[in-house]
Amino acid sequence: MNVPRLNRKVKTAAGMASVYFTLLLIGFVFIYPVIYIISYSFMDTEDLVNPLVRWLPTKLYIGNFSEAASVLDFSATLIKTLIVTVLPSILQTISASIVGYGFSRFRFPGKKIMLAALLATFIIPPQVTMIPQFLMFRDLKLLETIWAFILPATFTQGIRSAIFVLIFYQFFNMLPRSLEEAAKIDGASTFRIFYRIAVPSATPAYIIAFLFSLVWYWNETTLTALYLGEKWATLPLKLQNFAVTFRRLYPADPYSVVGKNLNEAIVMAGTFLTLIPLLMIYFFTQSWFVESIDRTGITGE
């Protein structure tokens, strides 16, 4: 028997086992909150107060979901949430692609300074610019209107717009200039070159920018509450307000554990309802999402 070869196989198997164990451990850390949310949201009052029931409810109780849907006004709030997230995401993706293409293909005075300023908008914490923007929107009478999100997204000043500009800037830099030069020889204008050559080639960048933008707008609660108010309250914002309210009603008191657990189950059901649209989007776009991340170079390639 070849002992060195056997030792190499053992070391390889041990290495693979350690890698899989590490991946499973990391995966469990990320999936644990989702499992907890799903398990807790299906528990009824008897399961919630039963110390023997931890993960698997004795029966599937959907009353928590009806209560959560009622508290969140789910149908109307979902429509508002889609408007608040989808429209700015589309406009931000389009504007970021135009700006990224301009930085990639044109030379003009102050280009490096403008790129540095663009990076500064991503590095500076949003808490620094939040109050000045609020005062500006107040003077322009944009508060509690959807325009408070649409106008910044249209002019590449939406949530984390700088990173999307950099994504398009990097992607357009990888495109061969010979294609554009051939189009110019044929008489194509700059605009025609952009939407006939650059845009179709940058489909992965558009997908990744739109999905990231959609998720960030969806999960944003601070700016939504500050600029849009209750008139355009989104699902995460209403869920956050409900969670804060029930914690005030049921503080850390051992005598109110029943009410606390019951309301927490409703909060978990509301959290699951809020996650369902994002999970559905990821389910239908995961192949494009993974491919787009690879092709746009976010992985460091």
C-alpha positions as CSV (number, residue, x, y, z in Angstrom):
1,M,0.0,0.0,0.0
2,N,1.3,3.5,-0.9
3,V,1.4,5.2,2.5
4,P,2.2,8.7,1.3
5,R,-0.7,8.6,-1.2
6,L,-3.0,7.4,1.5
7,N,-1.9,10.2,3.8
8,R,-2.5,12.7,1.1
9,K,-6.1,11.4,0.6
10,V,-6.7,11.5,4.4
11,K,-5.5,15.1,4.6
12,T,-7.6,16.1,1.5
13,A,-10.7,14.5,3.0
14,A,-10.0,16.1,6.4
15,G,-9.5,19.5,4.7
16,M,-12.8,19.1,2.7
17,A,-14.6,18.1,5.8
18,S,-13.4,21.1,7.7
19,V,-14.4,23.4,4.8
20,Y,-17.9,21.9,4.7
21,F,-18.2,22.1,8.4
22,T,-17.2,25.8,8.4
23,L,-19.7,26.6,5.6
24,L,-22.5,24.8,7.4
25,L,-21.7,26.7,10.6
26,I,-21.7,30.0,8.8
27,G,-24.8,29.1,6.9
28,F,-26.6,28.2,10.2
29,V,-25.7,31.6,11.7
30,F,-27.4,33.3,8.7
31,I,-30.4,30.9,8.5
32,Y,-31.1,30.7,12.2
33,P,-33.1,34.0,12.4
34,V,-35.2,32.9,9.5
35,I,-35.9,29.5,11.1
36,Y,-36.8,31.3,14.4
37,I,-39.2,33.7,12.6
38,I,-41.0,31.0,10.7
39,S,-41.2,28.7,13.8
40,Y,-42.5,31.4,16.1
41,S,-45.0,32.9,13.7
42,F,-46.9,29.6,13.4
43,M,-47.3,29.1,17.2
44,D,-50.6,29.6,19.0
45,T,-51.1,30.7,22.6
46,E,-50.7,27.2,24.0
47,D,-47.4,26.6,22.2
48,L,-46.1,30.1,23.2
49,V,-46.6,29.4,27.0
50,N,-45.5,25.8,26.8
51,P,-41.9,25.5,27.8
52,L,-41.6,22.1,26.1
53,V,-42.3,23.7,22.7
54,R,-39.2,25.2,21.3
55,W,-38.9,24.9,17.5
56,L,-41.8,22.8,16.1
57,P,-45.3,24.0,16.9
58,T,-47.8,21.3,17.8
59,K,-50.0,22.6,15.0
60,L,-49.8,25.3,12.2
61,Y,-51.6,28.3,13.6
62,I,-52.2,31.1,11.0
63,G,-54.0,33.5,13.3
64,N,-50.8,35.4,13.9
65,F,-50.6,36.2,10.1
66,S,-54.1,37.5,10.0
67,E,-53.5,39.7,13.0
68,A,-50.2,40.9,11.6
69,A,-51.8,41.6,8.2
70,S,-54.5,43.6,9.9
71,V,-52.0,45.6,12.0
72,L,-49.8,46.3,9.0
73,D,-52.8,47.0,6.6
74,F,-50.8,44.6,4.4
75,S,-52.4,45.1,1.0
76,A,-52.4,48.9,0.9
77,T,-49.0,49.1,2.6
78,L,-47.5,46.6,0.1
79,I,-48.6,48.8,-2.8
80,K,-47.1,51.9,-1.2
81,T,-43.9,49.9,-0.4
82,L,-43.6,48.8,-4.1
83,I,-44.1,52.4,-5.3
84,V,-41.5,53.7,-2.8
85,T,-38.9,51.1,-3.7
86,V,-39.4,50.1,-7.3
87,L,-39.7,53.6,-8.9
88,P,-36.6,55.0,-7.2
89,S,-34.7,51.8,-7.9
90,I,-35.4,52.0,-11.6
91,L,-34.6,55.7,-11.8
92,Q,-31.4,55.3,-9.8
93,T,-30.2,52.4,-11.9
94,I,-30.8,54.4,-15.1
95,S,-29.1,57.5,-13.9
96,A,-26.2,55.6,-12.4
97,S,-25.6,53.9,-15.7
98,I,-25.5,57.2,-17.6
99,V,-23.1,58.8,-15.1
100,G,-20.9,55.7,-15.0
101,Y,-20.8,55.6,-18.8
102,G,-19.8,59.3,-18.9
103,F,-17.0,58.8,-16.4
104,S,-15.8,55.7,-18.4
105,R,-15.9,57.1,-21.9
106,F,-15.3,60.8,-21.8
107,R,-12.4,63.0,-20.8
108,F,-13.2,66.4,-19.3
109,P,-11.6,68.8,-16.8
110,G,-12.0,67.9,-13.2
111,K,-12.9,64.3,-13.9
112,K,-10.7,62.9,-11.1
113,I,-12.0,65.5,-8.6
114,M,-15.6,64.6,-9.5
115,L,-14.8,60.9,-9.0
116,A,-13.3,61.7,-5.6
117,A,-16.4,63.7,-4.7
118,L,-18.5,60.7,-5.8
119,L,-16.6,58.4,-3.5
120,A,-17.0,60.9,-0.7
121,T,-20.8,60.7,-1.0
122,F,-20.5,57.0,-0.3
123,I,-18.0,57.3,2.5
124,I,-19.7,60.1,4.4
125,P,-22.3,58.7,6.8
126,P,-25.9,59.5,5.9
127,Q,-26.5,60.9,9.4
128,V,-24.3,63.8,8.4
129,T,-26.4,64.9,5.4
130,M,-29.8,63.8,6.8
131,I,-30.8,67.0,8.4
132,P,-29.6,69.4,5.6
133,Q,-31.5,67.3,3.1
134,F,-34.6,67.4,5.4
135,L,-34.4,71.2,5.5
136,M,-33.9,71.4,1.7
137,F,-36.9,69.1,1.1
138,R,-38.9,71.2,3.5
139,D,-38.1,74.4,1.7
140,L,-39.0,72.7,-1.7
141,K,-42.2,71.3,-0.1
142,L,-41.2,67.8,-1.0
143,L,-41.8,66.3,2.5
144,E,-44.4,63.6,2.8
145,T,-44.4,63.1,-1.0
146,I,-42.9,60.4,-3.2
147,W,-40.8,63.1,-4.9
148,A,-38.5,63.1,-1.9
149,F,-37.2,59.8,-3.1
150,I,-37.8,60.1,-6.9
151,L,-35.9,63.3,-7.5
152,P,-32.6,62.3,-5.7
153,A,-32.7,58.9,-7.5
154,T,-33.2,60.6,-10.9
155,F,-30.1,62.7,-10.3
156,T,-28.0,59.9,-8.9
157,Q,-28.3,61.0,-5.3
158,G,-30.4,58.1,-4.1
159,I,-29.5,55.6,-1.4
160,R,-25.9,54.4,-2.0
161,S,-25.9,55.7,-5.6
162,A,-22.1,56.1,-5.6
163,I,-21.6,52.3,-5.5
164,F,-23.9,51.8,-8.5
165,V,-22.0,54.4,-10.5
166,L,-18.7,52.7,-9.7
167,I,-20.2,49.3,-10.8
168,F,-21.2,50.7,-14.2
169,Y,-17.9,52.6,-14.4
170,Q,-16.0,49.4,-13.9
171,F,-18.2,47.4,-16.3
172,F,-18.0,50.0,-19.1
173,N,-14.3,50.1,-18.7
174,M,-14.2,46.4,-19.6
175,L,-16.0,46.9,-22.9
176,P,-13.7,47.1,-25.9
177,R,-13.6,50.6,-27.4
178,S,-13.3,49.1,-30.9
179,L,-17.0,48.5,-30.9
180,E,-17.8,52.1,-30.3
181,E,-15.2,53.3,-32.8
182,A,-16.7,51.1,-35.5
183,A,-20.1,52.5,-34.7
184,K,-18.8,56.1,-34.9
185,I,-17.3,55.3,-38.3
186,D,-20.8,54.2,-39.4
187,G,-22.2,57.5,-38.3
188,A,-23.8,56.5,-34.9
189,S,-24.2,59.3,-32.4
190,T,-23.0,59.0,-28.8
191,F,-26.6,58.5,-27.5
192,R,-27.2,55.7,-30.1
193,I,-23.9,54.0,-29.2
194,F,-24.9,54.1,-25.5
195,Y,-28.4,52.5,-25.9
196,R,-27.5,50.2,-28.8
197,I,-24.1,48.9,-27.7
198,A,-23.4,49.8,-24.0
199,V,-26.8,49.2,-22.5
200,P,-27.3,45.6,-23.9
201,S,-23.7,44.7,-23.0
202,A,-24.2,46.0,-19.4
203,T,-27.3,43.8,-18.6
204,P,-25.6,42.1,-15.7
205,A,-24.6,45.5,-14.2
206,Y,-28.2,46.7,-14.6
207,I,-29.6,43.6,-12.8
208,I,-27.2,43.8,-9.9
209,A,-27.7,47.5,-9.5
210,F,-31.5,47.3,-9.6
211,L,-31.7,44.4,-7.1
212,F,-29.3,45.9,-4.6
213,S,-31.1,49.3,-4.9
214,L,-34.5,47.6,-4.5
215,V,-33.4,45.8,-1.3
216,W,-31.8,48.9,0.2
217,Y,-34.9,51.1,-0.5
218,W,-37.1,48.3,0.9
219,N,-35.2,48.0,4.1
220,E,-34.7,51.8,4.6
221,T,-36.8,53.0,7.5
222,T,-35.0,56.1,8.9
223,L,-35.1,58.1,5.7
224,T,-38.6,56.9,4.9
225,A,-39.9,58.0,8.3
226,L,-38.1,61.3,8.0
227,Y,-38.9,62.3,4.5
228,L,-42.1,60.5,3.6
229,G,-43.8,60.2,7.0
230,E,-46.9,58.1,7.8
231,K,-48.5,58.9,4.4
232,W,-46.0,56.6,2.6
233,A,-45.2,54.3,5.5
234,T,-43.7,51.1,4.1
235,L,-44.0,47.5,5.5
236,P,-40.6,47.6,7.3
237,L,-41.5,51.0,8.9
238,K,-44.9,49.9,10.1
239,L,-43.4,46.6,11.4
240,Q,-40.8,48.6,13.3
241,N,-43.4,50.9,14.8
242,F,-45.5,48.0,15.9
243,A,-42.6,46.2,17.5
244,V,-41.6,49.3,19.4
245,T,-45.2,49.8,20.6
246,F,-45.7,46.3,21.9
247,R,-42.3,46.4,23.7
248,R,-43.6,49.5,25.5
249,L,-46.8,47.7,26.4
250,Y,-45.0,44.5,27.6
251,P,-41.6,45.5,29.0
252,A,-39.3,42.9,30.6
253,D,-41.8,41.8,33.3
254,P,-42.2,38.2,34.3
255,Y,-45.9,38.7,35.0
256,S,-46.7,39.7,31.4
257,V,-44.9,36.9,29.7
258,V,-48.1,35.6,28.0
259,G,-49.0,38.9,26.4
260,K,-45.4,39.5,25.5
261,N,-45.0,36.1,23.8
262,L,-48.3,36.5,22.0
263,N,-47.4,39.9,20.6
264,E,-43.9,38.7,19.7
265,A,-45.4,35.9,17.6
266,I,-47.5,38.5,15.8
267,V,-44.4,40.5,15.2
268,M,-42.6,37.4,13.8
269,A,-45.5,36.8,11.5
270,G,-45.4,40.4,10.3
271,T,-41.6,40.1,9.8
272,F,-42.2,36.9,7.7
273,L,-44.9,38.7,5.7
274,T,-42.4,41.6,5.1
275,L,-39.7,39.1,3.9
276,I,-41.9,37.2,1.5
277,P,-41.8,39.7,-1.4
278,L,-38.0,39.9,-1.1
279,L,-37.7,36.1,-0.9
280,M,-39.9,35.8,-4.0
281,I,-37.8,38.3,-5.9
282,Y,-34.6,36.4,-5.0
283,F,-36.2,33.1,-5.8
284,F,-37.0,34.1,-9.4
285,T,-33.8,36.1,-10.0
286,Q,-31.1,34.2,-8.1
287,S,-29.5,32.7,-11.2
288,W,-29.2,36.2,-12.8
289,F,-28.1,37.7,-9.5
290,V,-25.2,35.3,-9.0
291,E,-24.2,35.5,-12.7
292,S,-24.3,39.3,-12.5
293,I,-22.2,39.5,-9.4
294,D,-19.6,37.4,-11.1
295,R,-19.6,39.3,-14.4
296,T,-19.6,42.8,-12.8
297,G,-16.4,41.9,-10.9
298,I,-17.8,42.5,-7.4
299,T,-16.1,39.3,-6.2
300,G,-12.7,41.0,-6.9
301,E,-12.0,39.3,-10.2
